[in-house]
Structure formats: C-alpha cells, structure tokens
Amino acid sequence: MIGGDQKHIMTSPRSKNLPFRWYDPVLLRVLPPLVGLVIKLLMLSCRVIKVEGRETQEEALSRTGGRGIYVTWHQRMSYLFHYLGSRHAVVMISRSRDGEYVARMARWLGFKAVRGSSTRGSFQALRAITQKLKGGVSGGMLADGPLGPARVAKPGSLFMARSAQIPLLPITWGADRCWVFNSWDRYMVPKPLARIVLYHAEPIWVPRSAKGEDLEAYRLLLEERLNRGARWCDEHFGKERPWRKVTGEGVPDVGPI
C-alpha cells in the first residue's frame, strides 16, 4: 500500500513498480558509491590474520569451473561485502525502495544483483539466480536473511545448489574488535584496524534427488557448519559473540532456547 501525497512519489527507471520519493534520483546517484567507498576504506583498514579451510572450498570450485554459492549468516554480512566483492557473485536483494539503494551499492562493490526476497518475488528471483549460476557465475546468499529468525537457514540456497549442481560454500568471519548492534541477529561490523579471521567450512553438495527429509538434513547441516564457523571465529579472540536479540527474561543471546 502506498499512502500520503502522491506528488512526492515516483518510480525508479530500473524498477518501474517501486514507490520512490522526489529526492531519490539524486540520492541514488550519490549515496551508494559514497557508502560503498566508506565500506571499502573501513574493510581495507582491517587485517586478515588467519584463514581456515580455504583449500577445501577451492578444491570444490575447481570441479565446477569456479562456480559455487557462498552462504553466511546475516549477522556476518558486512565484512563479506568486501571480501567477496572481487568474485562478482550474484546476490538476491529486496525489491523494496531501500533495496534499490542496497542493490546499487552492491553493484558498486562488485556484486551482481537480482531483485527479490523471501516475501516479494522470491520464486522469480531464485529462478533468475539459478539461471545465472548455470551460466557460469557464483552466487551469494544470507542463510537467515533478511529478517530471520536468527540462525535458522532458509531453503533457498539449497534449491539453487541442487538445481545448478554446484556446492554451497559456508563462510564466516570474526574480529578482535567490532560494533555489535542491538538488531534481531546482533549485526556485526568490524572497527577500523581490526584483526580478522575467516572460516571456510567444508562445502555441501546437494544431490538432485534430495527432497523432503533428505533436503531438511542438508538444511540442518548448513546451519551446523555456519554455526561452527562463527563460533570458531569468535573463540579465536575470546568467547562467542551474541547472535540473538534478547526479548524476554531467561532467553540466552547464544545457543538453543
């Protein structure tokens, strides 16, 4: 639903059906490259001190001509915007007005964007990404994005891996110093000059025959490998960082409820 003064609403030349404000054309030219530059400078100031498990993922990529689907938790997205940008992965971004800003910033950072989300245009977007994956590119997915629940993997990435017959590549990072926001998944951003560790978990191959309970087993395996990787990264610098927003007494900020 679109309400309010209609003369303040316009449509994007790229996204004809999206409501845009009168000032969006100017901001869309200025903000995405500006924010993208800030992200690049911030992440470039960080120093990667250890990378675990990269060899197993590189071996899997060598079997598919370099094609795979990088998967992480929404909480761990920020540093991977920089780390995976040079791989020009195709990613799914919401069709919303905010999504237009994110999509342009993602393109500026090196990603290829397909518009859609778990609530709007998801089937068409998944099909479009799958076709691109079959055509020779890699993909990037947030297992629990965009709105959670935290650390519950959605099946979209498994559908794509099964259809394109390429591996899921779970990847996480941690830092010795970072901002942890009070969001639904306690979103993390490394602070300037932070030390970074990365964990490439063992690739997951989803067979074409996987359905029902078998597919659910692969979904749980993806959760387990992402959680193990995130915990390994955090414990390299101390203890596991919170990843759940506490909304009630007795609810832990990590682990099962």
PEMOWO-V787667 format. One record per residue. RES is the residue in one letter. NEAR is the number of other C-alpha atoms within 12 Angstrom. Layout:
# PEMOWO-V787667
res=RES near=NEAR
res=RES near=NEAR
This chain:
# PEMOWO-V787667
res=M near=6
res=I near=15
res=G near=11
res=G near=10
res=D near=12
res=Q near=13
res=K near=14
res=H near=15
res=I near=21
res=M near=22
res=T near=22
res=S near=26
res=P near=14
res=R near=21
res=S near=23
res=K near=15
res=N near=17
res=L near=24
res=P near=30
res=F near=32
res=R near=23
res=W near=17
res=Y near=18
res=D near=24
res=P near=22
res=V near=14
res=L near=21
res=L near=28
res=R near=19
res=V near=18
res=L near=25
res=P near=27
res=P near=23
res=L near=21
res=V near=23
res=G near=29
res=L near=21
res=V near=21
res=I near=31
res=K near=29
res=L near=19
res=L near=23
res=M near=31
res=L near=23
res=S near=19
res=C near=27
res=R near=24
res=V near=24
res=I near=20
res=K near=20
res=V near=26
res=E near=27
res=G near=24
res=R near=22
res=E near=17
res=T near=23
res=Q near=31
res=E near=23
res=E near=20
res=A near=27
res=L near=28
res=S near=15
res=R near=17
res=T near=25
res=G near=19
res=G near=26
res=R near=35
res=G near=47
res=I near=50
res=Y near=48
res=V near=51
res=T near=46
res=W near=44
res=H near=39
res=Q near=45
res=R near=48
res=M near=36
res=S near=34
res=Y near=41
res=L near=42
res=F near=44
res=H near=34
res=Y near=32
res=L near=34
res=G near=31
res=S near=19
res=R near=25
res=H near=31
res=A near=35
res=V near=41
res=V near=47
res=M near=45
res=I near=37
res=S near=29
res=R near=31
res=S near=26
res=R near=30
res=D near=24
res=G near=30
res=E near=36
res=Y near=34
res=V near=31
res=A near=34
res=R near=33
res=M near=33
res=A near=40
res=R near=28
res=W near=30
res=L near=36
res=G near=27
res=F near=32
res=K near=32
res=A near=36
res=V near=38
res=R near=36
res=G near=30
res=S near=30
res=S near=28
res=T near=18
res=R near=19
res=G near=19
res=S near=26
res=F near=22
res=Q near=20
res=A near=28
res=L near=35
res=R near=24
res=A near=26
res=I near=39
res=T near=37
res=Q near=22
res=K near=30
res=L near=38
res=K near=26
res=G near=20
res=G near=23
res=V near=28
res=S near=41
res=G near=45
res=G near=49
res=M near=46
res=L near=44
res=A near=44
res=D near=33
res=G near=35
res=P near=32
res=L near=24
res=G near=25
res=P near=22
res=A near=35
res=R near=40
res=V near=31
res=A near=35
res=K near=33
res=P near=34
res=G near=38
res=S near=49
res=L near=45
res=F near=35
res=M near=40
res=A near=42
res=R near=30
res=S near=29
res=A near=33
res=Q near=33
res=I near=38
res=P near=42
res=L near=49
res=L near=46
res=P near=46
res=I near=50
res=T near=45
res=W near=50
res=G near=46
res=A near=41
res=D near=30
res=R near=22
res=C near=29
res=W near=22
res=V near=25
res=F near=19
res=N near=17
res=S near=23
res=W near=25
res=D near=31
res=R near=29
res=Y near=31
res=M near=33
res=V near=31
res=P near=37
res=K near=25
res=P near=23
res=L near=20
res=A near=25
res=R near=28
res=I near=35
res=V near=35
res=L near=34
res=Y near=41
res=H near=35
res=A near=38
res=E near=31
res=P near=33
res=I near=37
res=W near=34
res=V near=32
res=P near=21
res=R near=17
res=S near=14
res=A near=21
res=K near=18
res=G near=12
res=E near=11
res=D near=17
res=L near=27
res=E near=21
res=A near=19
res=Y near=31
res=R near=35
res=L near=22
res=L near=27
res=L near=40
res=E near=35
res=E near=26
res=R near=32
res=L near=41
res=N near=39
res=R near=27
res=G near=34
res=A near=40
res=R near=31
res=W near=30
res=C near=34
res=D near=30
res=E near=20
res=H near=25
res=F near=23
res=G near=14
res=K near=16
res=E near=23
res=R near=35
res=P near=31
res=W near=35
res=R near=32
res=K near=27
res=V near=20
res=T near=14
res=G near=10
res=E near=9
res=G near=10
res=V near=15
res=P near=16
res=D near=24
res=V near=22
res=G near=20
res=P near=13
res=I near=15
